[in-house]
Amino acid sequence: MIQERLQERFRWLGDRTDPNFRADMTGWWRDAELLAQLGPALAGLFSDVSPTVIAGPQSRGSLLGPLVAIHLGVGFVELLKNHPSAADSDAWWQVTTPPDYRDRHLRLGARRALLSSGERVLFVDDWVATGAQVEAAHALVELSGATWLGAAVVVDGAERAHIRRKVNLRSLLHIREL
């Protein structure tokens, strides 16, 4: 069962009183069998919908999102963080996040040519904590005119319960299980 394998390959670094206490998911990426199962497992959380594109934020959403996209036979759009607008001449959809788990406000963006009206978007990431990035991704998808289907994540650690309903959050694990 994938949940058991995720739990086995996961560890916490430091202790809860340490300001650098954090999750370590590197064991997930090192396990080839687990990595191969993640795309289908995350896609399976939304077997009741048919996305036309998967979206995920830098950096771990960019790792997991393509695994789901390949499994479903659709494309992937990377949502870039703090992309400098002067870096290219393309038009971008951009939104600012609420404070994230590091108390930062980020600019989340995607090229307009890659995300448009009529698309059915499934968001994929490794973890939701404050919900800031998934909430901003939801706003970005709405801004583009595309349809938001939901958010498939490995770990639900959402600190604000209303976020789960707002973004249709589904997960393989809840933080209490780690």
Backbone as JSON Lines, residues from 0, in Angstrom:
{"i":0,"aa":"M","n":[0.84,-1.18,0.0],"ca":[0.0,0.0,0.0],"c":[0.89,1.25,0.0]}
{"i":1,"aa":"I","n":[0.58,2.21,-0.87],"ca":[1.44,3.38,-1.04],"c":[1.56,4.22,0.24]}
{"i":2,"aa":"Q","n":[0.51,4.31,1.0],"ca":[0.55,5.1,2.24],"c":[1.61,4.56,3.2]}
{"i":3,"aa":"E","n":[1.67,3.25,3.33],"ca":[2.67,2.64,4.22],"c":[4.08,2.9,3.72]}
{"i":4,"aa":"R","n":[4.27,2.81,2.41],"ca":[5.6,3.04,1.85],"c":[6.02,4.52,2.02]}
{"i":5,"aa":"L","n":[5.06,5.44,1.86],"ca":[5.35,6.86,2.09],"c":[5.77,7.08,3.54]}
{"i":6,"aa":"Q","n":[5.07,6.47,4.46],"ca":[5.4,6.62,5.88],"c":[6.78,6.03,6.19]}
{"i":7,"aa":"E","n":[7.11,4.9,5.61],"ca":[8.4,4.25,5.85],"c":[9.57,5.08,5.33]}
{"i":8,"aa":"R","n":[9.36,5.75,4.2],"ca":[10.44,6.5,3.55],"c":[10.51,7.97,3.99]}
{"i":9,"aa":"F","n":[9.69,8.35,4.95],"ca":[9.62,9.74,5.42],"c":[10.32,9.87,6.77]}
{"i":10,"aa":"R","n":[10.87,11.07,7.05],"ca":[11.41,11.33,8.38],"c":[11.32,12.82,8.7]}
{"i":11,"aa":"W","n":[11.27,13.1,9.97],"ca":[11.33,14.48,10.47],"c":[12.77,14.77,10.81]}
{"i":12,"aa":"L","n":[13.25,15.96,10.49],"ca":[14.61,16.38,10.84],"c":[14.54,17.36,12.0]}
{"i":13,"aa":"G","n":[15.36,17.12,13.01],"ca":[15.35,17.96,14.2],"c":[14.24,17.51,15.14]}
{"i":14,"aa":"D","n":[13.99,18.32,16.16],"ca":[12.86,18.02,17.04],"c":[11.92,19.21,17.02]}
{"i":15,"aa":"R","n":[10.72,19.01,17.54],"ca":[9.67,20.02,17.42],"c":[10.01,21.35,18.07]}
{"i":16,"aa":"T","n":[10.99,21.37,18.97],"ca":[11.4,22.63,19.6],"c":[12.46,23.36,18.79]}
{"i":17,"aa":"D","n":[13.02,22.7,17.82],"ca":[14.07,23.25,16.96],"c":[13.45,24.16,15.9]}
{"i":18,"aa":"P","n":[13.93,25.4,15.74],"ca":[13.37,26.28,14.7],"c":[13.59,25.75,13.28]}
{"i":19,"aa":"N","n":[14.54,24.84,13.11],"ca":[14.81,24.24,11.8],"c":[14.13,22.89,11.64]}
{"i":20,"aa":"F","n":[13.22,22.54,12.54],"ca":[12.46,21.29,12.44],"c":[11.73,21.27,11.11]}
{"i":21,"aa":"R","n":[11.87,20.17,10.36],"ca":[11.24,20.12,9.04],"c":[11.05,18.69,8.57]}
{"i":22,"aa":"A","n":[10.24,18.58,7.55],"ca":[9.96,17.3,6.92],"c":[11.05,16.98,5.91]}
{"i":23,"aa":"D","n":[11.39,15.7,5.82],"ca":[12.36,15.24,4.83],"c":[11.68,14.18,3.95]}
{"i":24,"aa":"M","n":[11.4,14.55,2.71],"ca":[10.74,13.65,1.77],"c":[11.72,13.02,0.78]}
{"i":25,"aa":"T","n":[13.02,13.26,0.95],"ca":[13.99,12.79,-0.03],"c":[13.96,11.27,-0.21]}
{"i":26,"aa":"G","n":[13.55,10.54,0.81],"ca":[13.43,9.09,0.7],"c":[12.36,8.69,-0.32]}
{"i":27,"aa":"W","n":[11.35,9.53,-0.49],"ca":[10.31,9.24,-1.49],"c":[10.89,9.26,-2.9]}
{"i":28,"aa":"W","n":[11.75,10.24,-3.17],"ca":[12.28,10.4,-4.53],"c":[13.34,9.33,-4.82]}
{"i":29,"aa":"R","n":[13.99,8.81,-3.78],"ca":[15.05,7.82,-3.96],"c":[14.51,6.42,-4.25]}
{"i":30,"aa":"D","n":[13.29,6.15,-3.84],"ca":[12.67,4.83,-3.98],"c":[11.98,4.75,-5.36]}
{"i":31,"aa":"A","n":[12.59,4.03,-6.29],"ca":[12.09,3.98,-7.67],"c":[10.67,3.43,-7.75]}
{"i":32,"aa":"E","n":[10.36,2.39,-6.97],"ca":[9.01,1.83,-7.0],"c":[7.99,2.83,-6.48]}
{"i":33,"aa":"L","n":[8.33,3.5,-5.38],"ca":[7.42,4.5,-4.81],"c":[7.23,5.65,-5.79]}
{"i":34,"aa":"L","n":[8.31,6.1,-6.39],"ca":[8.22,7.2,-7.36],"c":[7.32,6.83,-8.52]}
{"i":35,"aa":"A","n":[7.41,5.59,-8.98],"ca":[6.57,5.13,-10.08],"c":[5.1,5.06,-9.68]}
{"i":36,"aa":"Q","n":[4.82,4.84,-8.4],"ca":[3.44,4.73,-7.92],"c":[2.8,6.09,-7.64]}
{"i":37,"aa":"L","n":[3.6,7.13,-7.43],"ca":[3.05,8.42,-7.03],"c":[2.15,9.06,-8.08]}
{"i":38,"aa":"G","n":[2.53,9.01,-9.34],"ca":[1.68,9.6,-10.39],"c":[0.3,8.96,-10.44]}
{"i":39,"aa":"P","n":[0.23,7.63,-10.57],"ca":[-1.08,6.98,-10.58],"c":[-1.85,7.18,-9.28]}
{"i":40,"aa":"A","n":[-1.18,7.17,-8.14],"ca":[-1.88,7.33,-6.86],"c":[-2.49,8.72,-6.73]}
{"i":41,"aa":"L","n":[-1.73,9.75,-7.1],"ca":[-2.27,11.12,-7.03],"c":[-3.39,11.31,-8.04]}
{"i":42,"aa":"A","n":[-3.22,10.77,-9.24],"ca":[-4.3,10.85,-10.25],"c":[-5.54,10.13,-9.75]}
{"i":43,"aa":"G","n":[-5.35,9.02,-9.05],"ca":[-6.46,8.24,-8.53],"c":[-7.31,8.98,-7.52]}
{"i":44,"aa":"L","n":[-6.74,9.98,-6.87],"ca":[-7.52,10.8,-5.93],"c":[-8.64,11.55,-6.65]}
{"i":45,"aa":"F","n":[-8.47,11.75,-7.97],"ca":[-9.45,12.48,-8.78],"c":[-9.91,11.63,-9.96]}
{"i":46,"aa":"S","n":[-10.17,10.37,-9.72],"ca":[-10.62,9.48,-10.8],"c":[-12.01,9.86,-11.3]}
{"i":47,"aa":"D","n":[-12.7,10.75,-10.58],"ca":[-14.05,11.17,-10.96],"c":[-14.07,12.37,-11.9]}
{"i":48,"aa":"V","n":[-12.9,12.89,-12.27],"ca":[-12.83,14.05,-13.19],"c":[-11.84,13.75,-14.31]}
{"i":49,"aa":"S","n":[-11.89,14.57,-15.35],"ca":[-10.99,14.4,-16.49],"c":[-10.24,15.69,-16.78]}
{"i":50,"aa":"P","n":[-9.07,15.86,-16.17],"ca":[-8.31,17.08,-16.44],"c":[-7.74,17.09,-17.86]}
{"i":51,"aa":"T","n":[-7.57,18.3,-18.39],"ca":[-6.89,18.45,-19.67],"c":[-5.45,18.89,-19.47]}
{"i":52,"aa":"V","n":[-5.13,19.33,-18.25],"ca":[-3.77,19.76,-17.93],"c":[-3.56,19.63,-16.42]}
{"i":53,"aa":"I","n":[-2.31,19.35,-16.06],"ca":[-1.9,19.3,-14.66],"c":[-1.05,20.54,-14.41]}
{"i":54,"aa":"A","n":[-1.25,21.19,-13.27],"ca":[-0.44,22.35,-12.9],"c":[0.21,22.06,-11.55]}
{"i":55,"aa":"G","n":[1.44,22.5,-11.41],"ca":[2.15,22.32,-10.14],"c":[3.19,23.4,-9.96]}
{"i":56,"aa":"P","n":[3.41,23.8,-8.72],"ca":[4.38,24.87,-8.46],"c":[5.81,24.36,-8.41]}
{"i":57,"aa":"Q","n":[6.75,25.27,-8.7],"ca":[8.14,24.96,-8.42],"c":[8.2,24.6,-6.94]}
{"i":58,"aa":"S","n":[8.9,23.76,-6.46],"ca":[9.77,22.82,-7.1],"c":[9.21,21.42,-7.05]}
{"i":59,"aa":"R","n":[8.61,21.04,-5.94],"ca":[8.15,19.65,-5.87],"c":[6.89,19.4,-6.69]}
{"i":60,"aa":"G","n":[6.08,20.42,-6.92],"ca":[4.95,20.26,-7.82],"c":[5.43,20.0,-9.24]}
{"i":61,"aa":"S","n":[6.63,20.5,-9.55],"ca":[7.24,20.27,-10.86],"c":[7.83,18.87,-10.98]}
{"i":62,"aa":"L","n":[8.04,18.23,-9.86],"ca":[8.49,16.84,-9.85],"c":[7.3,15.9,-9.94]}
{"i":63,"aa":"L","n":[6.29,16.13,-9.11],"ca":[5.13,15.24,-9.03],"c":[4.12,15.46,-10.15]}
{"i":64,"aa":"G","n":[3.91,16.7,-10.53],"ca":[2.92,17.01,-11.56],"c":[3.14,16.26,-12.87]}
{"i":65,"aa":"P","n":[4.38,16.24,-13.4],"ca":[4.6,15.48,-14.63],"c":[4.33,13.98,-14.48]}
{"i":66,"aa":"L","n":[4.54,13.42,-13.28],"ca":[4.24,12.0,-13.07],"c":[2.74,11.75,-13.24]}
{"i":67,"aa":"V","n":[1.92,12.66,-12.72],"ca":[0.47,12.56,-12.87],"c":[0.08,12.81,-14.33]}
{"i":68,"aa":"A","n":[0.68,13.83,-14.95],"ca":[0.37,14.16,-16.34],"c":[0.66,12.99,-17.27]}
{"i":69,"aa":"I","n":[1.81,12.36,-17.1],"ca":[2.18,11.21,-17.94],"c":[1.16,10.08,-17.75]}
{"i":70,"aa":"H","n":[0.81,9.82,-16.5],"ca":[-0.16,8.75,-16.22],"c":[-1.51,9.03,-16.9]}
{"i":71,"aa":"L","n":[-1.94,10.3,-16.9],"ca":[-3.23,10.65,-17.48],"c":[-3.17,10.97,-18.97]}
{"i":72,"aa":"G","n":[-1.98,11.09,-19.52],"ca":[-1.84,11.39,-20.94],"c":[-2.19,12.84,-21.27]}
{"i":73,"aa":"V","n":[-1.89,13.75,-20.34],"ca":[-2.13,15.18,-20.57],"c":[-0.83,15.94,-20.33]}
{"i":74,"aa":"G","n":[-0.85,17.23,-20.61],"ca":[0.33,18.06,-20.43],"c":[0.45,18.61,-19.02]}
{"i":75,"aa":"F","n":[1.54,19.32,-18.8],"ca":[1.87,19.9,-17.5],"c":[2.23,21.37,-17.65]}
{"i":76,"aa":"V","n":[1.74,22.2,-16.72],"ca":[2.09,23.62,-16.67],"c":[2.78,23.88,-15.33]}
{"i":77,"aa":"E","n":[4.01,24.35,-15.39],"ca":[4.73,24.69,-14.17],"c":[4.34,26.1,-13.73]}
{"i":78,"aa":"L","n":[3.95,26.23,-12.47],"ca":[3.65,27.54,-11.9],"c":[4.92,28.05,-11.24]}
{"i":79,"aa":"L","n":[5.46,29.12,-11.82],"ca":[6.74,29.64,-11.35],"c":[6.56,30.63,-10.21]}
{"i":80,"aa":"K","n":[7.52,30.62,-9.31],"ca":[7.5,31.52,-8.15],"c":[8.43,32.7,-8.4]}
{"i":81,"aa":"N","n":[7.91,33.91,-8.21],"ca":[8.68,35.14,-8.33],"c":[9.44,35.23,-9.65]}
{"i":82,"aa":"H","n":[8.78,34.86,-10.73],"ca":[9.38,34.93,-12.06],"c":[9.55,36.4,-12.45]}
{"i":83,"aa":"P","n":[10.76,36.82,-12.81],"ca":[10.96,38.23,-13.18],"c":[10.28,38.53,-14.52]}
{"i":84,"aa":"S","n":[9.37,39.48,-14.53],"ca":[8.63,39.79,-15.76],"c":[9.53,40.32,-16.86]}
{"i":85,"aa":"A","n":[10.68,40.87,-16.51],"ca":[11.6,41.39,-17.52],"c":[12.39,40.28,-18.2]}
{"i":86,"aa":"A","n":[12.23,39.03,-17.73],"ca":[13.03,37.93,-18.27],"c":[12.61,37.5,-19.67]}
{"i":87,"aa":"D","n":[11.38,37.78,-20.05],"ca":[10.94,37.44,-21.4],"c":[9.79,38.37,-21.8]}
{"i":88,"aa":"S","n":[9.4,38.26,-23.05],"ca":[8.35,39.16,-23.55],"c":[6.98,38.5,-23.57]}
{"i":89,"aa":"D","n":[6.87,37.27,-23.09],"ca":[5.58,36.57,-23.07],"c":[4.63,37.2,-22.06]}
{"i":90,"aa":"A","n":[3.34,37.08,-22.33],"ca":[2.31,37.52,-21.37],"c":[2.14,36.44,-20.31]}
{"i":91,"aa":"W","n":[1.94,36.88,-19.07],"ca":[1.85,35.97,-17.93],"c":[0.59,36.22,-17.14]}
{"i":92,"aa":"W","n":[0.03,35.12,-16.58],"ca":[-0.97,35.22,-15.52],"c":[-0.16,35.25,-14.23]}
{"i":93,"aa":"Q","n":[-0.44,36.2,-13.34],"ca":[0.29,36.25,-12.07],"c":[-0.64,36.64,-10.94]}
{"i":94,"aa":"V","n":[-0.42,36.02,-9.78],"ca":[-1.14,36.36,-8.55],"c":[-0.14,36.35,-7.41]}
{"i":95,"aa":"T","n":[-0.5,37.02,-6.33],"ca":[0.34,37.04,-5.12],"c":[-0.29,36.12,-4.08]}
{"i":96,"aa":"T","n":[0.55,35.32,-3.45],"ca":[0.06,34.38,-2.44],"c":[-0.2,35.1,-1.13]}
{"i":97,"aa":"P","n":[-1.1,34.55,-0.32],"ca":[-1.15,34.97,1.08],"c":[0.16,34.52,1.73]}
{"i":98,"aa":"P","n":[0.43,34.86,2.98],"ca":[1.68,34.42,3.62],"c":[1.79,32.89,3.61]}
{"i":99,"aa":"D","n":[2.96,32.39,3.22],"ca":[3.17,30.95,3.17],"c":[3.78,30.46,4.48]}
{"i":100,"aa":"Y","n":[4.24,29.22,4.49],"ca":[4.76,28.61,5.71],"c":[6.03,29.29,6.22]}
{"i":101,"aa":"R","n":[6.66,30.11,5.4],"ca":[7.83,30.89,5.83],"c":[7.46,32.36,6.0]}
{"i":102,"aa":"D","n":[6.16,32.65,6.01],"ca":[5.63,34.0,6.16],"c":[6.04,34.92,5.01]}
{"i":103,"aa":"R","n":[6.16,34.37,3.81],"ca":[6.51,35.13,2.61],"c":[5.28,35.28,1.72]}
{"i":104,"aa":"H","n":[5.25,36.35,0.97],"ca":[4.27,36.54,-0.1],"c":[5.04,36.29,-1.4]}
{"i":105,"aa":"L","n":[4.59,35.34,-2.19],"ca":[5.24,35.01,-3.45],"c":[4.36,35.42,-4.62]}
{"i":106,"aa":"R","n":[4.99,35.69,-5.76],"ca":[4.25,35.87,-7.01],"c":[4.25,34.51,-7.69]}
{"i":107,"aa":"L","n":[3.07,34.01,-7.97],"ca":[2.92,32.73,-8.65],"c":[2.42,33.03,-10.06]}
{"i":108,"aa":"G","n":[3.08,32.46,-11.07],"ca":[2.69,32.79,-12.43],"c":[2.85,31.67,-13.42]}
{"i":109,"aa":"A","n":[2.14,31.82,-14.53],"ca":[2.24,30.88,-15.66],"c":[2.08,31.67,-16.95]}
{"i":110,"aa":"R","n":[2.75,31.21,-17.99],"ca":[2.6,31.86,-19.29],"c":[1.16,31.73,-19.75]}
{"i":111,"aa":"R","n":[0.61,32.83,-20.25],"ca":[-0.78,32.83,-20.71],"c":[-1.01,31.82,-21.82]}
{"i":112,"aa":"A","n":[-0.02,31.6,-22.65],"ca":[-0.17,30.66,-23.77],"c":[-0.32,29.21,-23.29]}
{"i":113,"aa":"L","n":[0.06,28.92,-22.04],"ca":[0.02,27.56,-21.54],"c":[-1.22,27.25,-20.7]}
{"i":114,"aa":"L","n":[-1.97,28.28,-20.32],"ca":[-3.13,28.09,-19.46],"c":[-4.24,29.02,-19.95]}
{"i":115,"aa":"S","n":[-5.31,28.42,-20.48],"ca":[-6.33,29.26,-21.08],"c":[-7.73,28.76,-20.78]}
{"i":116,"aa":"S","n":[-8.68,29.58,-21.14],"ca":[-10.1,29.26,-20.99],"c":[-10.4,27.93,-21.67]}
{"i":117,"aa":"G","n":[-11.24,27.14,-21.04],"ca":[-11.61,25.84,-21.6],"c":[-10.79,24.7,-21.03]}
{"i":118,"aa":"E","n":[-9.64,25.0,-20.43],"ca":[-8.83,23.95,-19.8],"c":[-9.49,23.49,-18.51]}
{"i":119,"aa":"R","n":[-9.25,22.24,-18.15],"ca":[-9.72,21.65,-16.89],"c":[-8.47,21.27,-16.11]}
{"i":120,"aa":"V","n":[-8.19,22.03,-15.04],"ca":[-6.9,21.98,-14.37],"c":[-6.95,21.2,-13.05]}
{"i":121,"aa":"L","n":[-6.02,20.26,-12.93],"ca":[-5.8,19.57,-11.67],"c":[-4.45,20.02,-11.13]}
{"i":122,"aa":"F","n":[-4.45,20.54,-9.92],"ca":[-3.24,21.01,-9.25],"c":[-2.6,19.84,-8.51]}
{"i":123,"aa":"V","n":[-1.27,19.73,-8.57],"ca":[-0.54,18.66,-7.89],"c":[0.65,19.26,-7.14]}
{"i":124,"aa":"D","n":[0.83,18.82,-5.89],"ca":[1.99,19.25,-5.1],"c":[2.28,18.19,-4.05]}
{"i":125,"aa":"D","n":[3.37,18.37,-3.32],"ca":[3.74,17.39,-2.32],"c":[3.02,17.61,-0.99]}
{"i":126,"aa":"W","n":[2.79,18.87,-0.61],"ca":[2.36,19.15,0.76],"c":[1.56,20.45,0.77]}
{"i":127,"aa":"V","n":[0.5,20.5,1.54],"ca":[-0.2,21.75,1.82],"c":[-0.08,22.01,3.31]}
{"i":128,"aa":"A","n":[0.42,23.19,3.67],"ca":[0.53,23.58,5.09],"c":[-0.39,24.77,5.34]}
{"i":129,"aa":"T","n":[0.04,25.96,4.97],"ca":[-0.81,27.14,5.17],"c":[-1.91,27.2,4.11]}
{"i":130,"aa":"G","n":[-1.66,26.59,2.98],"ca":[-2.61,26.64,1.87],"c":[-2.39,27.84,0.96]}
{"i":131,"aa":"A","n":[-1.37,28.63,1.25],"ca":[-1.15,29.87,0.49],"c":[-0.91,29.6,-1.0]}
{"i":132,"aa":"Q","n":[-0.06,28.64,-1.32],"ca":[0.25,28.4,-2.73],"c":[-0.91,27.76,-3.47]}
{"i":133,"aa":"V","n":[-1.6,26.82,-2.83],"ca":[-2.74,26.2,-3.52],"c":[-3.86,27.22,-3.69]}
{"i":134,"aa":"E","n":[-4.04,28.09,-2.72],"ca":[-5.06,29.14,-2.83],"c":[-4.72,30.11,-3.97]}
{"i":135,"aa":"A","n":[-3.44,30.47,-4.08],"ca":[-3.0,31.35,-5.17],"c":[-3.13,30.65,-6.52]}
{"i":136,"aa":"A","n":[-2.8,29.36,-6.57],"ca":[-2.93,28.61,-7.82],"c":[-4.4,28.56,-8.26]}
{"i":137,"aa":"H","n":[-5.29,28.39,-7.31],"ca":[-6.73,28.39,-7.59],"c":[-7.14,29.74,-8.19]}
{"i":138,"aa":"A","n":[-6.67,30.83,-7.6],"ca":[-6.98,32.18,-8.12],"c":[-6.39,32.37,-9.52]}
{"i":139,"aa":"L","n":[-5.2,31.84,-9.75],"ca":[-4.55,31.96,-11.06],"c":[-5.34,31.22,-12.13]}
{"i":140,"aa":"V","n":[-5.8,30.03,-11.81],"ca":[-6.59,29.24,-12.76],"c":[-7.89,29.98,-13.08]}
{"i":141,"aa":"E","n":[-8.55,30.51,-12.07],"ca":[-9.78,31.27,-12.31],"c":[-9.5,32.51,-13.15]}
{"i":142,"aa":"L","n":[-8.4,33.2,-12.88],"ca":[-8.01,34.38,-13.65],"c":[-7.85,34.04,-15.13]}
{"i":143,"aa":"S","n":[-7.33,32.86,-15.42],"ca":[-7.09,32.45,-16.79],"c":[-8.38,32.06,-17.53]}
{"i":144,"aa":"G","n":[-9.45,31.85,-16.78],"ca":[-10.7,31.4,-17.39],"c":[-10.83,29.89,-17.45]}
{"i":145,"aa":"A","n":[-9.8,29.19,-16.98],"ca":[-9.83,27.72,-16.96],"c":[-10.68,27.25,-15.77]}
{"i":146,"aa":"T","n":[-10.97,25.97,-15.74],"ca":[-11.78,25.38,-14.67],"c":[-10.89,24.64,-13.69]}
{"i":147,"aa":"W","n":[-11.01,24.98,-12.43],"ca":[-10.26,24.32,-11.34],"c":[-11.0,23.04,-10.95]}
{"i":148,"aa":"L","n":[-10.31,21.91,-10.99],"ca":[-10.92,20.64,-10.6],"c":[-10.62,20.27,-9.15]}
{"i":149,"aa":"G","n":[-9.42,20.62,-8.7],"ca":[-9.05,20.29,-7.34],"c":[-7.54,20.24,-7.18]}
{"i":150,"aa":"A","n":[-7.12,19.85,-5.96],"ca":[-5.71,19.77,-5.62],"c":[-5.4,18.38,-5.08]}
{"i":151,"aa":"A","n":[-4.51,17.68,-5.74],"ca":[-4.06,16.36,-5.31],"c":[-2.67,16.51,-4.71]}
{"i":152,"aa":"V","n":[-2.54,16.19,-3.42],"ca":[-1.26,16.34,-2.74],"c":[-0.91,15.05,-2.01]}
{"i":153,"aa":"V","n":[0.36,14.89,-1.71],"ca":[0.79,13.73,-0.95],"c":[0.37,13.9,0.51]}
{"i":154,"aa":"V","n":[0.65,15.07,1.09],"ca":[0.36,15.3,2.52],"c":[-0.55,16.5,2.72]}
{"i":155,"aa":"D","n":[-1.64,16.27,3.42],"ca":[-2.55,17.34,3.83],"c":[-2.17,17.75,5.25]}
{"i":156,"aa":"G","n":[-1.55,18.91,5.34],"ca":[-1.22,19.5,6.64],"c":[-1.89,20.87,6.74]}
{"i":157,"aa":"A","n":[-3.0,21.03,6.03],"ca":[-3.68,22.33,5.95],"c":[-4.01,22.86,7.35]}
{"i":158,"aa":"E","n":[-3.53,24.05,7.62],"ca":[-3.75,24.68,8.92],"c":[-5.12,25.34,9.0]}
{"i":159,"aa":"R","n":[-5.71,25.65,7.85],"ca":[-7.03,26.29,7.81],"c":[-8.01,25.33,7.13]}
{"i":160,"aa":"A","n":[-8.97,24.85,7.89],"ca":[-9.89,23.82,7.4],"c":[-10.67,24.26,6.17]}
{"i":161,"aa":"H","n":[-11.02,25.53,6.07],"ca":[-11.82,25.98,4.92],"c":[-11.08,25.82,3.6]}
{"i":162,"aa":"I","n":[-9.75,25.78,3.64],"ca":[-8.96,25.62,2.42],"c":[-9.29,24.29,1.73]}
{"i":163,"aa":"R","n":[-9.47,23.23,2.52],"ca":[-9.78,21.92,1.94],"c":[-11.01,21.98,1.05]}
{"i":164,"aa":"R","n":[-12.04,22.64,1.54],"ca":[-13.28,22.75,0.76],"c":[-13.11,23.7,-0.42]}
{"i":165,"aa":"K","n":[-12.48,24.82,-0.17],"ca":[-12.34,25.85,-1.2],"c":[-11.63,25.32,-2.44]}
{"i":166,"aa":"V","n":[-10.57,24.54,-2.24],"ca":[-9.77,24.08,-3.38],"c":[-9.99,22.61,-3.72]}
{"i":167,"aa":"N","n":[-10.95,21.96,-3.04],"ca":[-11.23,20.54,-3.25],"c":[-9.95,19.73,-3.07]}
{"i":168,"aa":"L","n":[-9.38,19.83,-1.88],"ca":[-8.12,19.19,-1.55],"c":[-8.32,17.71,-1.2]}
{"i":169,"aa":"R","n":[-7.53,16.87,-1.86],"ca":[-7.52,15.44,-1.57],"c":[-6.05,15.01,-1.43]}
{"i":170,"aa":"S","n":[-5.8,14.09,-0.49],"ca":[-4.42,13.72,-0.22],"c":[-4.26,12.22,-0.02]}
{"i":171,"aa":"L","n":[-3.01,11.78,-0.15],"ca":[-2.68,10.39,0.12],"c":[-2.5,10.17,1.62]}
{"i":172,"aa":"L","n":[-1.99,11.18,2.33],"ca":[-1.76,11.11,3.76],"c":[-2.18,12.4,4.43]}
{"i":173,"aa":"H","n":[-2.51,12.32,5.7],"ca":[-2.7,13.51,6.52],"c":[-1.48,13.63,7.4]}
{"i":174,"aa":"I","n":[-1.11,14.85,7.73],"ca":[0.1,15.08,8.53],"c":[0.1,14.27,9.83]}
{"i":175,"aa":"R","n":[-1.05,13.99,10.39],"ca":[-1.11,13.19,11.64],"c":[-0.57,11.78,11.44]}
{"i":176,"aa":"E","n":[-0.52,11.32,10.18],"ca":[-0.06,9.97,9.9],"c":[1.47,9.87,9.74]}
{"i":177,"aa":"L","n":[2.15,11.0,9.86],"ca":[3.61,11.0,9.72],"c":[4.32,11.11,11.04]}
